[in-house]
Amino acid sequence: MAKALKQLKSAIAAYVPDRSRVPAVALHLDFADYEAEVPMHRHRKGQLVLAHHGAVTCTAAGGLWIVPPHCGVWIPGGIDHSNTATANARLSYLFVEPDAASLPGECCILAVTPLVRELIDRLAEFGDGYSEESHAGRLARILLDELTAMPQEPLRLPVSDHPKIEQLARMLTANPGDRSRLDEWAARLALSERSLSRLIEQETGLTFGRWRQRLHLLVALRELASGATVQRVSEALGYESVTAFITMFKKSVGETPARYFARLKSGP
């Protein structure tokens, strides 16, 4: 008899963020225990999502983020969003009460120092039952003060709710090494090449080539963070050489992969 599959629950059930009005609440989630996909939802509190292990992809406000190490995606309160995590992902969530800190009013990637990560880990021990005058309350204030100083990283992939763009994003995210030409993608999507080109620019603000390059950058960050070599990532994304891949990476973020990860590790 086949072994029964483990019944996984939605991560939304792990915690109801709006049940408390303390300034900040932190928790950790191991996605071996939860469904990989967290469906579209919203809450009053803003949310910071960090990946300690594995990877998480967040979709919100017309953008897609693959969260790299030493960074977190910030989602202000009241914005519809969904997350998809790898089965080996271990994440931290930080929920922040509106007006508790001067954080960005738009979704973005924030660089996160080791200190901020440690503060989130410590705050997770207290749950949401603390008073603002307690040790946990003081810890939350220090954490939020530090978080407001974190710089943003330009790591957003613009997407839209147009069904053709959604389909293209799903297919390329699933197989980012697909080097099909624009006319081949147009045929798959039952559009003319000109119509697809116009639609991509209209919905994302980027040409197809630049949009796919941005996707490659985000996938590369995820894979390099998981320990893959530059050569392996270059081959998986269909680049003709490691040099071509490094050139793309440097043009996108201003640094080689080695320098980029060294900077993030040392803190902003």
C-alpha positions as a LaTeX table, in Angstrom:
\begin{tabular}{lrrr}
\hline
Residue & $x$ (\AA) & $y$ (\AA) & $z$ (\AA) \\
\hline
Met1 & 0.00 & 0.00 & 0.00 \\
Ala2 & 1.33 & 3.40 & $-0.92$ \\
Lys3 & 2.41 & 5.57 & 1.98 \\
Ala4 & $-0.16$ & 8.26 & 2.76 \\
Leu5 & 0.88 & 11.74 & 1.72 \\
Lys6 & 1.49 & 14.21 & 4.50 \\
Gln7 & $-1.35$ & 16.69 & 4.77 \\
Leu8 & 0.09 & 20.17 & 4.63 \\
Lys9 & $-1.70$ & 23.26 & 5.86 \\
Ser10 & $-1.68$ & 26.78 & 4.46 \\
Ala11 & 0.86 & 29.14 & 5.99 \\
Ile12 & $-1.98$ & 31.68 & 6.33 \\
Ala13 & $-3.28$ & 29.50 & 9.17 \\
Ala14 & 0.03 & 29.76 & 11.04 \\
Tyr15 & $-0.74$ & 33.22 & 12.36 \\
Val16 & $-3.42$ & 35.93 & 12.05 \\
Pro17 & $-1.34$ & 39.13 & 11.99 \\
Asp18 & $-4.17$ & 41.62 & 12.58 \\
Arg19 & $-5.32$ & 40.11 & 15.86 \\
Ser20 & $-2.76$ & 42.22 & 17.74 \\
Arg21 & $-1.77$ & 45.88 & 17.64 \\
Val22 & 1.74 & 45.60 & 19.08 \\
Pro23 & 4.30 & 47.40 & 16.87 \\
Ala24 & 5.93 & 44.25 & 15.46 \\
Val25 & 5.43 & 40.48 & 15.57 \\
Ala26 & 7.95 & 37.93 & 14.26 \\
Leu27 & 7.62 & 34.23 & 13.54 \\
His28 & 9.51 & 31.46 & 11.74 \\
Leu29 & 8.01 & 29.00 & 9.24 \\
Asp30 & 9.50 & 25.75 & 7.99 \\
Phe31 & 7.77 & 25.00 & 4.69 \\
Ala32 & 8.27 & 21.28 & 5.10 \\
Asp33 & 5.13 & 21.66 & 7.22 \\
Tyr34 & 3.14 & 23.99 & 4.95 \\
Glu35 & 1.79 & 24.15 & 1.42 \\
Ala36 & 4.32 & 25.70 & $-0.92$ \\
Glu37 & 1.88 & 28.29 & $-2.27$ \\
Val38 & 0.35 & 30.94 & $-0.03$ \\
Pro39 & $-2.65$ & 32.26 & $-2.01$ \\
Met40 & $-3.36$ & 35.93 & $-2.62$ \\
His41 & $-4.39$ & 37.68 & 0.59 \\
Arg42 & $-3.99$ & 40.94 & 2.49 \\
His43 & $-3.82$ & 42.23 & 6.07 \\
Arg44 & $-3.61$ & 45.51 & 7.93 \\
Lys45 & $-0.03$ & 45.02 & 9.03 \\
Gly46 & 2.91 & 45.38 & 6.70 \\
Gln47 & 5.03 & 42.26 & 6.21 \\
Leu48 & 8.72 & 41.57 & 5.73 \\
Val49 & 9.55 & 38.13 & 4.30 \\
Leu50 & 13.09 & 36.76 & 4.71 \\
Ala51 & 14.50 & 33.43 & 3.55 \\
His52 & 17.02 & 31.70 & 5.84 \\
His53 & 17.18 & 28.63 & 3.62 \\
Gly54 & 15.67 & 27.69 & 0.27 \\
Ala55 & 13.86 & 30.33 & $-1.74$ \\
Val56 & 10.60 & 32.25 & $-1.78$ \\
Thr57 & 8.93 & 34.11 & $-4.64$ \\
Cys58 & 6.52 & 36.92 & $-3.78$ \\
Thr59 & 3.94 & 38.45 & $-6.10$ \\
Ala60 & 2.34 & 41.77 & $-5.21$ \\
Ala61 & 1.40 & 45.15 & $-6.68$ \\
Gly62 & 2.32 & 44.27 & $-10.26$ \\
Gly63 & 5.73 & 42.88 & $-9.36$ \\
Leu64 & 7.49 & 39.61 & $-8.70$ \\
Trp65 & 10.39 & 39.19 & $-6.30$ \\
Ile66 & 12.67 & 36.18 & $-5.77$ \\
Val67 & 14.10 & 36.96 & $-2.35$ \\
Pro68 & 17.92 & 36.68 & $-2.27$ \\
Pro69 & 19.96 & 36.04 & 0.89 \\
His70 & 20.62 & 38.90 & 3.30 \\
Cys71 & 17.51 & 40.59 & 1.93 \\
Gly72 & 13.78 & 40.62 & 2.53 \\
Val73 & 10.76 & 41.68 & 0.52 \\
Trp74 & 8.73 & 44.41 & 2.21 \\
Ile75 & 4.96 & 44.44 & 1.55 \\
Pro76 & 3.08 & 47.41 & 3.04 \\
Gly77 & $-0.23$ & 46.74 & 4.77 \\
Gly78 & $-3.41$ & 46.55 & 2.72 \\
Ile79 & $-1.71$ & 45.21 & $-0.44$ \\
Asp80 & $-2.82$ & 41.91 & $-1.97$ \\
His81 & 0.10 & 39.49 & $-2.18$ \\
Ser82 & 0.99 & 35.80 & $-2.51$ \\
Asn83 & 4.10 & 33.77 & $-1.76$ \\
Thr84 & 5.48 & 30.55 & $-3.21$ \\
Ala85 & 8.24 & 28.81 & $-1.28$ \\
Thr86 & 10.45 & 25.85 & $-2.10$ \\
Ala87 & 9.79 & 22.74 & 0.00 \\
Asn88 & 13.07 & 23.23 & 1.86 \\
Ala89 & 12.41 & 26.90 & 2.62 \\
Arg90 & 12.76 & 28.25 & 6.14 \\
Leu91 & 11.34 & 31.75 & 6.33 \\
Ser92 & 10.95 & 34.52 & 8.84 \\
Tyr93 & 7.92 & 36.81 & 8.76 \\
Leu94 & 7.93 & 40.19 & 10.46 \\
Phe95 & 4.53 & 41.87 & 10.71 \\
Val96 & 4.62 & 45.62 & 11.37 \\
Glu97 & 1.71 & 47.72 & 12.57 \\
Pro98 & 0.88 & 50.66 & 10.24 \\
Asp99 & 2.63 & 53.89 & 11.32 \\
Ala100 & 4.87 & 51.99 & 13.76 \\
Ala101 & 7.90 & 52.77 & 11.57 \\
Ser102 & 8.80 & 54.93 & 8.56 \\
Leu103 & 9.04 & 52.05 & 6.11 \\
Pro104 & 8.51 & 52.34 & 2.34 \\
Gly105 & 4.96 & 52.84 & 1.09 \\
Glu106 & 5.57 & 50.51 & $-1.87$ \\
Cys107 & 6.69 & 46.90 & $-2.17$ \\
Cys108 & 10.45 & 46.59 & $-2.40$ \\
Ile109 & 13.50 & 44.49 & $-1.52$ \\
Leu110 & 15.37 & 45.69 & 1.58 \\
Ala111 & 18.96 & 44.72 & 2.34 \\
Val112 & 19.01 & 43.22 & 5.85 \\
Thr113 & 21.99 & 43.22 & 8.21 \\
Pro114 & 22.91 & 40.31 & 10.49 \\
Leu115 & 21.83 & 42.52 & 13.42 \\
Val116 & 18.31 & 42.91 & 12.03 \\
Arg117 & 18.06 & 39.16 & 11.46 \\
Glu118 & 19.17 & 38.49 & 15.03 \\
Leu119 & 16.64 & 40.99 & 16.36 \\
Ile120 & 13.86 & 39.30 & 14.37 \\
Asp121 & 14.94 & 35.91 & 15.72 \\
Arg122 & 14.86 & 37.26 & 19.29 \\
Leu123 & 11.50 & 38.99 & 18.88 \\
Ala124 & 9.99 & 35.73 & 17.57 \\
Glu125 & 10.46 & 34.26 & 21.05 \\
Phe126 & 7.91 & 36.68 & 22.56 \\
Gly127 & 4.88 & 36.22 & 20.29 \\
Asp128 & 2.34 & 39.06 & 20.22 \\
Gly129 & 1.32 & 39.24 & 23.90 \\
Tyr130 & 3.94 & 41.71 & 25.08 \\
Ser131 & 3.40 & 45.28 & 26.27 \\
Glu132 & 5.17 & 48.20 & 24.62 \\
Glu133 & 6.93 & 49.01 & 27.92 \\
Ser134 & 8.37 & 45.50 & 28.28 \\
His135 & 11.75 & 44.16 & 27.16 \\
Ala136 & 10.11 & 42.80 & 24.00 \\
Gly137 & 8.54 & 46.21 & 23.35 \\
Arg138 & 11.94 & 47.91 & 23.59 \\
Leu139 & 13.42 & 45.21 & 21.36 \\
Ala140 & 10.70 & 45.84 & 18.75 \\
Arg141 & 11.47 & 49.57 & 18.75 \\
Ile142 & 15.18 & 48.95 & 18.20 \\
Leu143 & 14.40 & 46.47 & 15.42 \\
Leu144 & 12.11 & 48.91 & 13.62 \\
Asp145 & 14.63 & 51.75 & 13.99 \\
Glu146 & 17.29 & 49.54 & 12.38 \\
Leu147 & 14.93 & 48.33 & 9.67 \\
Thr148 & 14.09 & 51.86 & 8.52 \\
Ala149 & 17.80 & 52.40 & 7.81 \\
Met150 & 18.08 & 49.42 & 5.44 \\
Pro151 & 18.67 & 50.38 & 1.79 \\
Gln152 & 16.55 & 49.10 & $-1.09$ \\
Glu153 & 17.82 & 46.71 & $-3.75$ \\
Pro154 & 16.53 & 47.08 & $-7.37$ \\
Leu155 & 15.31 & 43.49 & $-7.71$ \\
Arg156 & 11.73 & 43.75 & $-8.94$ \\
Leu157 & 10.43 & 41.91 & $-11.98$ \\
Pro158 & 7.40 & 43.83 & $-13.29$ \\
Val159 & 4.42 & 41.63 & $-14.12$ \\
Ser160 & 0.71 & 42.27 & $-14.59$ \\
Asp161 & $-2.62$ & 40.54 & $-14.28$ \\
His162 & $-3.03$ & 40.38 & $-18.06$ \\
Pro163 & $-3.58$ & 36.65 & $-18.77$ \\
Lys164 & $-1.01$ & 36.51 & $-21.57$ \\
Ile165 & 1.68 & 38.16 & $-19.44$ \\
Glu166 & 0.79 & 35.94 & $-16.48$ \\
Gln167 & 1.12 & 32.86 & $-18.71$ \\
Leu168 & 4.46 & 34.04 & $-20.10$ \\
Ala169 & 5.76 & 34.76 & $-16.59$ \\
Arg170 & 4.69 & 31.32 & $-15.33$ \\
Met171 & 6.29 & 29.51 & $-18.24$ \\
Leu172 & 9.58 & 31.40 & $-18.09$ \\
Thr173 & 9.78 & 31.24 & $-14.31$ \\
Ala174 & 9.33 & 27.46 & $-14.51$ \\
Asn175 & 11.95 & 27.17 & $-17.26$ \\
Pro176 & 14.14 & 30.32 & $-17.23$ \\
Gly177 & 16.70 & 28.71 & $-19.51$ \\
Asp178 & 14.22 & 28.65 & $-22.40$ \\
Arg179 & 15.88 & 30.80 & $-25.07$ \\
Ser180 & 12.96 & 30.82 & $-27.50$ \\
Arg181 & 12.72 & 33.92 & $-29.68$ \\
Leu182 & 9.93 & 36.45 & $-29.31$ \\
Asp183 & 8.17 & 35.13 & $-32.44$ \\
Glu184 & 8.20 & 31.61 & $-30.96$ \\
Trp185 & 6.68 & 32.87 & $-27.70$ \\
Ala186 & 4.08 & 34.78 & $-29.70$ \\
Ala187 & 3.05 & 31.58 & $-31.50$ \\
Arg188 & 2.66 & 29.74 & $-28.18$ \\
Leu189 & 0.50 & 32.55 & $-26.81$ \\
Ala190 & $-1.60$ & 32.81 & $-29.98$ \\
Leu191 & $-0.48$ & 36.38 & $-30.71$ \\
Ser192 & 1.44 & 38.05 & $-33.47$ \\
Glu193 & 5.05 & 38.93 & $-32.67$ \\
Arg194 & 4.24 & 42.64 & $-32.92$ \\
Ser195 & 1.22 & 42.32 & $-30.62$ \\
Leu196 & 3.19 & 40.43 & $-27.99$ \\
Ser197 & 6.08 & 42.90 & $-28.14$ \\
Arg198 & 3.69 & 45.82 & $-27.69$ \\
Leu199 & 1.79 & 44.06 & $-24.89$ \\
Ile200 & 4.95 & 43.28 & $-22.89$ \\
Glu201 & 6.15 & 46.88 & $-23.06$ \\
Gln202 & 2.69 & 48.21 & $-22.25$ \\
Glu203 & 2.24 & 45.94 & $-19.22$ \\
Thr204 & 5.80 & 45.87 & $-17.81$ \\
Gly205 & 7.54 & 48.96 & $-19.15$ \\
Leu206 & 10.35 & 46.78 & $-20.52$ \\
Thr207 & 11.16 & 45.19 & $-23.85$ \\
Phe208 & 10.95 & 41.39 & $-23.96$ \\
Gly209 & 14.76 & 41.11 & $-23.94$ \\
Arg210 & 15.17 & 43.35 & $-20.89$ \\
Trp211 & 12.25 & 41.68 & $-19.09$ \\
Arg212 & 13.74 & 38.21 & $-19.59$ \\
Gln213 & 17.16 & 39.50 & $-18.53$ \\
Arg214 & 15.65 & 40.82 & $-15.28$ \\
Leu215 & 14.07 & 37.42 & $-14.67$ \\
His216 & 17.45 & 35.77 & $-15.28$ \\
Leu217 & 19.03 & 38.07 & $-12.71$ \\
Leu218 & 16.49 & 37.15 & $-10.03$ \\
Val219 & 16.78 & 33.42 & $-10.76$ \\
Ala220 & 20.57 & 33.71 & $-10.70$ \\
Leu221 & 20.48 & 35.38 & $-7.29$ \\
Arg222 & 18.32 & 32.57 & $-5.93$ \\
Glu223 & 20.51 & 29.81 & $-7.37$ \\
Leu224 & 23.83 & 31.39 & $-6.40$ \\
Ala225 & 22.50 & 31.91 & $-2.89$ \\
Ser226 & 21.68 & 28.21 & $-2.64$ \\
Gly227 & 25.29 & 27.32 & $-3.42$ \\
Ala228 & 25.26 & 26.80 & $-7.18$ \\
Thr229 & 28.42 & 27.81 & $-9.03$ \\
Val230 & 28.49 & 30.68 & $-11.50$ \\
Gln231 & 29.23 & 28.20 & $-14.29$ \\
Arg232 & 26.24 & 26.01 & $-13.39$ \\
Val233 & 23.88 & 28.99 & $-13.23$ \\
Ser234 & 25.23 & 30.36 & $-16.49$ \\
Glu235 & 24.57 & 27.04 & $-18.24$ \\
Ala236 & 21.12 & 26.63 & $-16.68$ \\
Leu237 & 20.06 & 30.06 & $-17.97$ \\
Gly238 & 21.32 & 29.32 & $-21.46$ \\
Tyr239 & 24.25 & 31.75 & $-21.63$ \\
Glu240 & 26.95 & 30.95 & $-24.18$ \\
Ser241 & 29.73 & 31.50 & $-21.65$ \\
Val242 & 30.37 & 32.36 & $-18.01$ \\
Thr243 & 31.78 & 35.69 & $-19.20$ \\
Ala244 & 28.49 & 36.57 & $-20.91$ \\
Phe245 & 26.56 & 35.73 & $-17.75$ \\
Ile246 & 28.87 & 37.80 & $-15.51$ \\
Thr247 & 28.58 & 40.72 & $-17.95$ \\
Met248 & 24.77 & 40.56 & $-17.71$ \\
Phe249 & 24.92 & 40.38 & $-13.92$ \\
Lys250 & 27.33 & 43.32 & $-13.62$ \\
Lys251 & 25.28 & 45.49 & $-15.99$ \\
Ser252 & 22.18 & 44.76 & $-13.93$ \\
Val253 & 23.48 & 45.40 & $-10.40$ \\
Gly254 & 26.81 & 47.17 & $-10.98$ \\
Glu255 & 28.91 & 44.36 & $-9.49$ \\
Thr256 & 30.10 & 40.86 & $-10.26$ \\
Pro257 & 28.29 & 38.03 & $-8.42$ \\
Ala258 & 31.22 & 37.59 & $-6.02$ \\
Arg259 & 31.35 & 41.27 & $-5.08$ \\
Tyr260 & 27.57 & 41.52 & $-4.80$ \\
Phe261 & 27.26 & 38.66 & $-2.32$ \\
Ala262 & 30.31 & 39.83 & $-0.36$ \\
Arg263 & 28.73 & 43.28 & 0.03 \\
Leu264 & 25.39 & 41.89 & 1.19 \\
Lys265 & 27.10 & 39.56 & 3.65 \\
Ser266 & 29.08 & 42.40 & 5.20 \\
Gly267 & 25.93 & 44.50 & 5.56 \\
Pro268 & 24.78 & 47.78 & 4.00 \\
\hline
\end{tabular}
